[in-house]
């Protein structure tokens, strides 16, 4: 017997049934405020290697997992590998635009744009004597 014939005569759904035409956001409240797309900016002086790290699908997925909310103006200091010996640096990613809701997830599209430099040191220099010094 089909689900249609099991419904009451008034056409209402029984408890626990959902209409096949209901959207994800109607049936799953956690997706109602999902960010469809987030545009992040990075400093212009981020090295090519650092930019390559941001573009990796694993890094984009990571961003969707670790941030509960995205609001224009937020700055996310993100750990970015510089390519050798576990050395890394934090890259300030600023939220420039958010399309949809405010909650990123693993399906949120992440785009990047470049903003003014912030005297960031990248590539191999972060590992050398000429690199950044700890306070």
N, C-alpha and C positions, 0 to 999 in steps of 0.2 A: 504494500500500500504506500502511495506517495505521501510526502509531507503535506502537500496541498490538501489531500482528502482527510488527513488527520486533524486539520485545524478546525476549531469550532465554527459553527455556521456564521457567526458574526464576522469572521475573517481575521480576528485578532490572533496574535501569536501566543502560544503557551509560554509559561515561565521557562527560561533556558533556551528558547528558540530565538534565532536571529534571522532577520531578512537577508537574503543574498544580495540585495541591492544596497545595504547599509555600507557606508564608507568606513575605512579603517579608523578614522578619528571618532566616528560615532560609536563603534564597538570597542575601541581600546582608548580609554581616556588618557593614557600616558602618551599617545601619539597626537593628541589634539593640539598640543602646544609645541610640536616638533618643528625645529628650524629646517627648512628645505635647503637653504643655501646661506653660507656665511662667507663674507669677504674679509680676509685678514690682510693687514699690511705688514711688511717687514722692512727693516732699514736698508737703504740703498747700498750701504757698505758691507752687507752680508756677502760672504764669499760665494763663488760658484758652487763649491762643494756644499756649503750650507743650504743654498737654494735647492740643490739636488735632493738633499735630505728632506726638505719640506715637501717636495713633490712626490715623495714615495707614498704609495697607497697605504702602507702600514702606518706611516706618520699621520696621514689624514684620518685613518680609522681611529688611531690613538686619540687624536683631538676630540673626536666625537664621543669617546668613552670617558675621558677624564674631566670634561667640563660639564657641569650641571646646567649652566645657563650662559647665554651670550647676549650682551647688551652693547650697543654702539659706544665706543670709548673704552671698553674693558681692555686691559693689557695682560696678555698671558705670557709669562716668562717661561719659555720652553727649552728644555735640555736638547741640544742638537750635537750629534757626533761630528767630530772634525776629521775622522778617518784613521786614527792610529792610537793604539795603546790605551783605549778607553778614555782618552781625553775628550772633553766636551766643553761647550759654552752655552750660556743661556741666551736665547734670542727673544727679544721683546716683540711679540705679535700683537698688533692692535686690531680690535674688531672695528671694521669700517662700516659694514652693512650686515643686516640680518633679514632674510626673507622668510616669511612664515612665522612660526612661534619662536620662543626664545630658548628652547631646549635642543641642543645638538645631540645627535646619535650617530651610530656607525653608518647610516645611510645619508647623512647630511652632506651635501656637496660643499667642498671647501675650495675657495679660490683665493689667489694671492695677488696683491699689487704692491708696488714699491713706494716707499715714502722717503723723506729726507734721511740723510745719514745721521748716525748717532755716535760716530767714532768707535764703532765696533771692530774688534780685532778678530779675524777669522783665519781659516786655513791652518797651515803649519805653525804660524807665529804664536798661537796660543800655547804651544808646547815648548817654545824656545826661551832662552834667557831674555830676549827682547819682548816677550809676550806680556799679557796682563799680570799685574802683581796683586797678591792677596793683601787685604788690609791688615 
